[in-house]
């Protein structure tokens, strides 16, 4: 990689600490002793593979002295060859002489230990979540990657994004970026960085004015879609404090000259079950806790809620707070994002009311009539709050839950429901309301991002929920994991099978 950057700019110099291995450290690594005939990777139950040296060989059994000081005997077929020191901390793992599991894991581990989170592997960019903010996403870093060849700059997601942008302009073809990985790997954060990159390098000159007379750009609105979607679509899980519980495909549209000309979002597989059930170490969607916070106190009066989320059954089954996250500040950011996206006061309040209605629905009490297959309301206060927030008649709501009207043949009849059936109906209704509200939210965001400018091409960015295995796995986990497997199959087919067929034709 070229070292061609401004060594006198403190911002760039600081960023380079997290992007480039210092030359003196590279020289030190390359000077380490190495015997290619003895050095190898040996399987290890804790670390997958450890470095070792062959001590002796007897048939298929090889005795190894590992870097941990242990002497182990393993089958010859289970050993993997080690690369010479000149490949230590390499930028691109496609350059490795021996591309095996042990070498790949060691290279990624060595780079991560130096906070070099981006590593190429041929056409792909491997990212390891640092779980902290790094100074490698500034405007100056963006401009460092604009228009550069991949070999001229250090590994970075910006290089992949710029490559897609340049290919789109040169080949006049749409491009797509697939961001995959297990839950908590950092897919959504990197998706935001990609969108930020396009917003900065392809910014249109036209500014828009919202109803509050604030001047803003389409790029501002594209970026502001994230806080809103995360508030309603992300939640704390056992593996990730800000886990996307839905998949999305974001298309950034560009005009003939390469300037941004709009965007749209498609969503998939929202985890509806979370609305009414969470595991002990998890939370419901962020918006419920944001609304209960002191971020915007007026919401409490508007939605008839308190500042204590533990009072609401659908919200209080798991954790109530997240370490290092201020729900009050997040609520203010969500509300501000609504404003930037051009939502009216009525639209915002309707969203908040529907969300609060679900909270009250979970608190409604029901009891079974003695010796009857019929439930009845045990107090109507919560249902009256739900009806008020949804602007419907409370008596009709309660009647619809206790004795829903169903069609039998050509006639409609009222069917009595027992307590369990009523509770199940409330759960199903709550999930349906939340899902429809989320879908409407996405459609409304798309209306804002559709600026009627001339569209020539698009770059799509796919961000789906990652592969996950919990202590309790439901239907959503089956759908999420199956989607990830099919995506991997699609990826393998296009990157390997079709490439091989192309080579055969040539």
N, C-alpha and C positions, 0 to 999 in steps of 0.2 A: 504493500500500500504506500502511496505517496505521502511524504511528510509535508506536503505543500500547503501550509496554513500559516496564519499570522501568529508568530511566536511572541509578539509583543502585546497581543490582545488578552487581558487577564481572563475574560469570559470564555474565549476559545481555549486558552491554555488549561483552564479548570475543567472544561468539558472533555478535553483530550485525555485527562487522567482516567476517564471512564470509557474511553473508546479505543485507545492505542496503548500497546505494551511498550514501555520506554525502551529505547535501543540498548541501553546499558544492561537492563534486566534480561533482554533477549540474548545478549552476548553471554551473560552469566549462565543462563539455562542451557545454551548450546555447548558450553564448555564442560558440562557434566560428563563423567566417564560412562562409557557405554560399550557393551559387548553384544553385538547383534545375534551371536550364536547362543548366548545364555539368557539374555533378557526376554521376559515374557509377561503376559497377564494371566494370573491364576484365579479361578473362581473363588469367591468369598461369600459366605452366607449373609454377612452384614453389609458389605460395601459393593457387592456384585462382582467386582474384580479388584485385585491388588497386584502391585508390581512385584516381580520376583525374579530370581536367577536359578537356572537349572543347576542342580548339584550332581545328580546322577540319573541314568536311564536304565531301566530293566524291562525289556519287552515293551508293552504298552503303558507301563507305569513310569512316571517321572517324579523324582523327588525335587521339590522346590523350596528354596529359602525365601520367604516373603519379606517385604519391606517392613512388616510388623515384627520381624524377628522370629517368626514361627517357621518350622520345617514341616511341610505337608507333602503327601504323595497323591497325585491326581493322574487321571487317564490322559494320555497324550492328546487325544481328540478334544479334550476340554480346555487345553491351553490356547492362548491367542498370541500372535506375534506383536512385538512392541516396535514402535517407530523410533528412529534415531532422534537425539535431542534437538536437532535442527528444526524439527516439526513441533516443538513444545509451544503451547499457546498459539497455535496457528490460527489465522483469521478465517481460513476456508478449509473445512475438513475434507473437501474433495481432493486436496493436495496431498493427503496422507498416503504414504506407500501402502500401509496396512489399514484398511478401513474396516475395523471390527468393533464389537461392542466395547471391549476394554479400552481401546484407543479413543473412541468417541467420548465415552464417559469421562475418561481422564482429562481429555482436552477441554471439555465443557467445565469440569470441576476446577481445573487449574485457572481457567479464564475467570470463572465466577468468583474465585478466591481473591482475584484482583479487581473485582467489580466490573469486569468486561462482560456485560450480559448479552451482547449480540455476537453471534458467530454464524458465518455462512456454512452451508453444506451444499455445494453446487448451486442450483437455482434457488434454494430455500434459505431462509434466515431463521435460525434457532434462537429463541429468546428465553432466558431464565428469569423468573420474577425476582427482583431484588428486595421486594417488600419495603422499599423506601424510595423517596424521590431523589433522582439524580439530575444534575445540571446539564442534561444533554438534549433538551427539547426547547431551547431558546430560539428567538428569531435569527440570531447570528449562526446558530448551528443549522437551522433550516436552509439559510442561504449558502452555507458551506457545501450542502449536498445538491443544491439546484443545478441541474445540467451536467453533473459530473458522471463519468463512467464509474462503474462499481469498483474497478481496480484502483481508482484514484483516491478513494476515501475509505475510512474505517467502516467495518460492518455496522449497519444501523437500519432500522425499519424505514427511515427516510430514503435510503438508497433504493430499497425495493419499491417504495411509493413513487419515487422520481423515475425509476425505470418503467413502471406502468404508465406514468404520465407521458414520458418521452415516446414510448412505443405507440401509445394512442395517437399522438400527433403525427408520428412518422408513418405508421402503417394505416392510419385512419380506420382503426378497428377498436371496438369496445374491449375493455380489460376487466379482469376480476382478480381480487386478492382473497385467498382463503386463510383465515386466522383460526387455527385449531389447537387443541390441547385439552388436558384434563381440567376439571373444576379447580379454580384458583390459580391457574397458570398465568393469568394476566391478559387474556384475550380481549376483554372489553377495554382495558386501559390502552392497549396497543391499537385497537380500532379507533379510539379517540385521537391518538397521536397521528394516525394516517389521515383522518378527516381534517385535523388541525393543519397538517402539512399541505393538503390540497387547498384548504381555505386561505393559506398564506401565499402560496406560490401562484395560484390561479385566481386571485381575487378580482372580481369585476369592479369597474369604476363606479357603477351606478349604486346610489344609496337609496334606501327605502325609508319612509316615515311611517311610524305607527300612530295609533290613535292618540297617544300621549305626546305627540310632536317630537319624540326623540328620534334623532337621525341614526340609522343603523344600517348595516350591510346584510346581504343575504348570508354571507359567511358567518356573521354573528349569530344569525338565526339557526344555521345548520349546527353550529357548536352548541347552542342553547337547547337543542332538542335532547341532548344527553341528560342534563339534570332532571328533566321532566320524565323521560322514559325510565331512568334509574329509580326515581322516587316510586313510580308505580309498577316497575317490573323487576326490581332488584331486592334482595333480602340477605340477611345473615344466615349462613349455613355453618355446619361444623368445620368446613374447610376454608371458608372464604367469607369475610365480613361484608363483602359487596358483590354477592354472586348474582349474575344475570339468570333469572328464572324464565327466560324466553329467548328465542333466537331471532336474529334480525339480519336482513340483507339491505344494506344502504347503497343506493345508487347516487353518485355525484355526477350530475349532467354538465357537459361542457359545450360551449358554442364553437363555431368554426375556427376561431382564433385561439382556443384553449382556455378561455375565461369561463368561470363557473356560471352555469345558466339554470341552476335549480337542483333539487334533490328530492328523493322520495324514499320511503322506508316500508319494507314488508316485514311483518312479524310472524313468528311461528311458535307453536307449542308453549303458550303461557301456562305456567304451573298453577292451575286453578285450585288444586286441593290445599295449597298453602293458605288460602284465604280463610279457611275454617280450621286448619290443623297444622301445628308446628311441633317438631321434636324438641326435647328439653333444652338443648344448647343452641337453638335456632330462633329466628324471629319471623314474624309476618312481613309483608312488604313495608319498605321504609316509610311510606307516606302515612301509615297509621300512627307511627311514633312521632313523626315530624309534626303532625296536626295536634297531638297531645302536648307537645313541647310549648315553651313560652316564646317561640320564634315570632308568631303572629297571634297575640292573645285574642284578637277579634274573632278568630275562627272558632274559639270555644263557645262563644255566645251564639254565633251563626249556626253551629252544628250541634248545639246542646250537649257538648262533651266537657269533660274535666281535663286537668293536666296530668292525670294519673292513669297510664295505660293499663295498669294491673286491674282496673275496675271492669275491663271488657274481655269477656271470655274468648272471643276469636283472636285476641291480640296478646293475651297474657299466658299462653301455654308454655312458652319458652323463655328466652332472655328478653329483658326490657330495654337494655342499653348495649352499646358497643364501645369497647375501650378505644379512646382516641377519636370518637365521633361525637360531634355536638349536633343533636337533632334539631335544636333551635336554629342554629346557623344554617343547617341543611334545608330547613323549612323556608327560611328567607331566600335562599338561593333558588329553590324550586319555584316559589312565587314570583321571583324576579324573572326566571326563565319563561314562565307563562306570559309575562308582560312583553318580553323581547320577541316572543313568538306571535304576538298580536292577539292573544286571547282577550276577550272582553271580560268585564267584571262579572257579568252573569254567567259566562262560561266557566270561569274559575270557581265561582261559588257553587255552581251546579256539581262540579267535580268533587269539591270538598263535601258537599251535602250527601252525595251518593256514597262516598267513602265512609262518612260517619254513620249513615243509615245501616251499613253492614255491621259496624261496631255495636250499634244498639240491637240489631237483629239477634246477634249472638247472646245477648243478655235476656232475651224474652223467656218467660217462664210458662210452663205448661204442665198440666196434671191429667191423670187418667180418671174418668168417671168410674165410680164403683160398679162392678158387674156389667159394664158396657164397653163395647169396642169403639169408644168415642172419647176424644180428648177435649179439654176445655182450657181456656186461658187462665193462668194464675196471676192475675193482675194485668192491666193493659197499658201501663205507663210506657214501657219500651216500644211496644208496637205503635203506640200513638206518636212517639218520637220518630219512628221509621216512616210512618205515614206522612207526618208533617214535612220531613226532609225530602221525601219523594213526591210530595204534593199529590197524595192520593187519599181516599177516605179510609180512616182507621177501621171502622166497622166492616167495610167491604174486605179489607186486607185480612182481618182476623177470620171472617167468614170463609174467605177463599182458602185459608190454611186449614181450618177445621173441617169444612165441608166443600171441597173443590168441586167445580162443575165439570163433569166429563160427558163425552158423547157416547151413547150406547145405541147402536143402530142409527136411526134417524132422529133420535130424541136426546135431549140433554137432561141429565139427572145430577143431583148433589150426592156425593159419596162421602160418608163419614170417615174420619181418619183417627187412629189411636195416637198416643203421645209420641211413640217412636217415628211414626210416619210424618207427623207434623215437624219434628226436629229434623228429619231427613229432608223434608221439603224446604225448610228454612236454609239448610246448608246448600242445597242445590240452587235455590233462588239467589243466595248471596254470591255463590261462585259465578252464576250466570250474569248477575248485575256487574260484578267486577270485571269479568271478561269482556262484556259488551262495552263497558266504560273504557277499558284499555284500548279496545279496537277503535272506538270513536276518537279517543285521544290521538292515536297514530294517524287516523284519517284527517283529523283537524290540523295536526302538525304538517302533514303532506300538503294541505291547502295553502298553508303559509309558505312552504318551500317551493311551491309551483308558481314561479314569477312570470310565466308566459313568454320567457325569452326563447330565442331560437336554440334548439338542442341538436347537436350533431353527433356526439358520442357520450358514453358514460364509463365510469370506473366503478365497479361494484365491490363492496367490502362485506364479506360474510362473517358474522359473529354469532355462533350458536352456543348454547349451554354445553359445557365440557363434559367429558366422560366422568361418571361419579358412581361410587358405591358407598351407601350409608349403612348404619346399623339396621335401619328399617328402610326398605326400598319399595316404592309404589309403582303404579302404572307409568307415572311421569318418568321415573328413572329408566324403565324399559324403553320408552319412546326416545328419550335423550340419548341413551347409549346406542340404540339401534341407528339413530340418525348419524351419530359419530362414526359408526362402523361403515354405513353406506357412503358417507362422505369420504372416508379413507379409501374405500373401494373405488369410488369415482376418481379420486386423486391418483391412485396407483395405476388405474387403467389408462388415464390420459397422459401421465408422466412417463410410464414405462412401456406398457403394451403398445400404445399408438406410436410412441417414439421408435420402438423396435421395428414396427411395421414400416415406418417411414424409411429407416435405414435399409431394410430389405429391398424396398422399391428402388432405392438409389443404387 
